[in-house]
Amino acid sequence: MTSEFLWYVIPREGPYPWEPEGRRPVDLRYLQQLAGSVERLGYSGALLATDLHDVWPLGSALAASTGPGFKPLLAVHPGLIAPTLLAKMALTFDNLFGGRLRFNVVNGSTASLREYGLHVEHDERYALSAEYWSIVKRLTAGEVFDHRGRYYDLRDAGASLRELTPVQEPHIPLWFGGSSPAGVEMAAEHVDVYLTWAEPPHLLKEKLDRVRERAAAHGRVLRIGLRVHLIVRDTEDEAWAAADRLLEVTSEATYARQLGVKATEDGVGWQRQFRHGGRVPARARDLEEHRNIWPGMSLFRPGPGTAVVGSTAQVVERLAEYGSLGVDTFILSGNPLLEEAYRVAETVLPALGARR
């Protein structure tokens, strides 16, 4: 199996960064150290998520301190920045840093987008996203055009960008994950890499079959990426003990906050991560679904809530099982991000034939 592996870079760092006592101080030098380590260890880049820091200054700072092997995957919400301005930012980034930019299309939630003055319900978010990214793709391909759609009315779009020659062809790549019918349709028609959070393989296969079917209906074939957390140790018992430790150090306030997020979250992908129903187990392994597949991370943190927990050999086996479903791109993480980037690179990746 030959696959591409990315890591994860956010400023919330430490052994259990969802709690103040589990978080370490992070500044620019630390983040640059993390990004440099990710590049040296053979990952092809990192996902920079919508967290405490805006991804554009963070991505620029990390790209400036790394070389061509570090390709930032920037998480961007459609609609918060005018598409022509986003294209200018993206083309500038690619011109300055040698064509390394990739977009992680984040549709967000109805509640979170209201903070930015964007009032769109679930399915309408995907309709907006489809129109928005179709414009951005054309602009980052160097086109000049008029556009009149449901959300945007543009005249001579791209004319001011003529001297920003595109570096990547045919456009800056779009990576995106959506599990609802509207999300799957948007992915099938517009994106380059379909991203999914980890699930038991039989459930993931059903979803990927739908995605491929819809992409084929548009005459397209998508690459498949998986975002998953790893708790990997020398032995299976040590790995589950590490997961137990996370349950022990997590506060009641964090559990309550995450249950509250579930109550207001309208994303289908997030709901699929909450298959345990919000139950906090006495032992981490009580929530094990498929062998080594643990949805317990959703009790602590937003976003991808499933981890692969096990020995090095077991984690390799589970990732290879996902590979057999057609996954060829993995966005991995572990806590702390710095130390676990080394552990995974030195133990897991060699067995999976990582490529840059």
N, C-alpha and C positions, 0 to 999 in steps of 0.2 A: 504494500500500500504506500503510495507516494502522496503526501499531503502537505498543505501549507499550514503553519502554526503562527498565530499571533498571541500576544500577551495583553494585559490590561493595565492601564495607567490612570489612576485617579489620586487626588490629594488625601483621601481618607485611607490611611495606611496604618498597619499594625497587626498584631495577632488576632484581635477581634475589634475592628475599628468602629463598629456600631455602638460601642460603649466608650465613654471618655477615658477610662483607665486602660482600655485596650488599644488606644490610639497613640501613635508616636508623632512627634513634631515633624512637619513636612514643609520644606521651602523649595525654592526654585532649584537650588543645587542638589537637593535630594531627588527631585523629580528628574533632573538631567542625569543623575547617577543611575536611576532606575531605567530610564530610556536607553542610556549607553550600555547597560548590562543586557537589556533585552536584545539590542542589536548584536553585541558580541556573542551572545549565547546561541544565535542562529534563528531566532524568531524573525519573521518577515516584517514585523511592525507591531503596533499596539492599538487597541481601541481606546480612544479618549472619550469618556462618557459625559453626559450632561450632569455634572456633579457641582461641587462648590465653585470651580473655576470655569470660566467660559473657554470653550475648546479652541477658539482662534488664537488668542495670545499664548495659551498653553501649547498648542500644536506648533506654533511658530517658534517658540522658545526651544522646544525639544527637537524640532527639525534642524534648527540652527546649530545644535550641539551634537548632532549625530550625522552619520553618513548615509549613502544611498541604500543601505540595507534596512533602514528604519523607515517604514511607510506608515504615517499616521492615518488612522481611520477615525474621522471626526464625526461625532454624533450631532446632527443638525435637525431641528424641527422645521418642517415646511411652513411658510406663511409668516414667520416672525421677522424675516429679512426679505426685502423685495428681491425677486428672482434675478434681475439684472445686476443688482448690487452683490448678491451672493456669487454670481458668476464672476464678477470682477475680483472679488476676494479670492475665489478659488483659482482663477487663472494667474493672479499675482503670486499666490502661494506656490503653484506649480512652476512658474517661471523662476522664482527665487530658489526653490529647493529641488529642482530637477525632476519634476513629474512624479512626486511621491504621494500626492493626496488621494485619499479615498473617502467617500461620503458614507456614513451610516445614517440612513434615513430613519428618523424617530418620529412616529406619529403622536406620541404622548397620550395624555388622557384629557377628557373634556374638562375636568376640574383643574388640572395643572396649567392648561393653556389659557384659562380665564385670567390667570395672574398677568398674562401678557396682553390682555385685551382681545384675545381671539376666541370667539364664541361659536364653536362648531361642535355638533354632536358626533357620535361614533362614526357612522357611515359617511357623513359629510366630511370628516377629517380625511378620509381616504380619497374622496372625490377631489378635494382641494389638493392633496398630495400628488395625485396623478397629473393634474394640470400643471402644478408648480414644477415638478421634476421633469416633465416633458419639455418645459421651457428651458430649465437650467441645462439639460442635456444638449439642447441645440446651441445655446449660448457658449457652453464650454467646448463645443465642437467648432466654434468659430463662425457660426452662421449669423447673418443679419436678416431680420424678418419682421413682419407684422403678425400680431396674434390678437384675436378677439375670442375670449372664452367666457366661462361662467364666472370666474374669479378675477381674471386679468385681461386688461385691454392695453396692448403694447404697440407702439409705433416705432419702426426703425430700430427695434431691439437689437443690441449688439453693435451698433454703429460706433459707439464710443470705445468699444473693446477691440477694434480692428488691429491695433498695434500690439495687443497681448496675444501673441501666437500660441495656440494650444500646444501643450507638450504631449499629452496623452491622447491616443486615438481609440475609438471614435469620439470619446468624451471622458470626463472624469467619472470613474466607476461608481455605481450606486449599489450599496449593500443595504438590505432591508429585511425586516421580519414582521409578519402579520399573520395571525392564526384565524381571524374571522373570515367569512366569505368575501367581504369587501377588501380585506387586507390581502388575501390570496390573489384576488383578481388584479389588484394594483401591482403586486409583485410580478405576476405572470406577464403583464403587459409592458412593464417599464424598467425593472431593475436587472442588474447583472449577476448579483449573488444573493440568493435567498437565505436569510439567516433564521435560525430557529433556536429556541432554548431547549435544553436537554429534557427528554421525557423517556419513559420506558420504551424500548425499541419498537414494540408492536404498535404503540400509539403514534410514535413518530413516523413509522412507515406509512400509516394511513394518511397522515397529513402530507407527507412528501409526495405520495401518489396523487393526491388532489392538486398539489402545486404543479407537478409535471404535466398532468392532464390539461390544466388551464393554460400553462405556458405553451404546450403543443398546439392548443387551439388558436394561439396568436402567432404560430410559426416560430416559436422561440425555444431555446434550451438554456436553463439556468444552472449555474454552479450552486452547490449547496454548502452552507456554512453552519457550524454548531457553536453556540456560546455555552460554556459549561465551567463550573467551578470544580477544582480537584482537591481532595484530601488524600494524599498518597504518602504512605510510609513503608518501611521495610516489610512489615507484616500486616495482615488484615486486622489482627487484634489491636495493633498500635494505631491504625487508621481510625477504627471505630472509637477507640479511647479518645482520640483527638476530637472527633465529632461530639462525644459525650461532654468533653471539656467545654465546647462552645455552648451547649445547653446550660451548663453549670454557671458560666460567667455572664450570661445574658440576663439583664434585669427584667423585672415584671413590667416596667414602663415600656421597654422595647417590644416585648411581646404584645402589650396592649396597643402600641402604636401600629405595629404591623397588622394586627387584626382590624384596626380601624381603617388602614389603607385598603384592605381587602373589601371592606364594606362599601367604599366609595369608588373603587377601581372598575372601569367599564371595559378594560382591555381583555380580550379573550385569551391572549397569550399569558397574561398574568393570572387569570383564573385557572388556567391549566397547570400553573406552577403550584397552586394552592390545593392540590388534590388531597392533602391530609386534613382539610377542613378546619385548620387552625388549632388542632390538638397539639399540646406540648407534651411529648412523651417522657417517661421516666428514663428511658434509654434511647439513644439516637437510633439504634438499629430497629426499634419498634416501628419506624416509619419507612424502612427499606421496602421498595416496591419490587422492581426487577433486581437481579443480583447486583449489588454494589451501587444501585441507583437510589439516591436519598434526596427527597424534596424539602428537607429540613432547613436549608439555607433561607427559604422564604419566610421563616419565623424571625429572622434577624434583620434582613436587608431587603430593599426594593429591587426590582429587576429580576434577573435570572435566579431562580430559587432552588435549582437542582444541582447536586454535586455527585461526582463519582467518588466513592469512598472505598479504599482497599489497598492491598499491597501493590508494588510496582507492576508485577505481572498481571494482576487483576485489572488495574487501570488501563494498561496497554490492551488487554483483551476487550474491555468495554469500549474503548475508543475505536478499536478495530471493528467491533460489531457495528458501531455507528458508521464507520467507513464502508462496511458492506451494504449499507442502505443508500450509498451514493454521496455521503458527506466527504468532501475533499479539503475543507477549510475549517480549522478549529480556532476559536478564540477562547483561550484558557486563562484561569486565574487561580490563585491560592493565597492564603494569608499567613504571614506578611507577604506582600507582592514581591519584594526584593529577594528574600531568601527562597521563596517557593519558585520563583523564576529559575533560579539555579537548580533546585532539586528536580524540577520537571525536565529541564533541559538536559541534565546529566543522567537521568534514569529512564524517563518515559520516551522522550523524542527520538533517541537513537534506535529504539525498537520499532518505531513507526515510520522510518524513512522520511524524516522531515526534509522539506525543500524550502529554499529561499524564494 
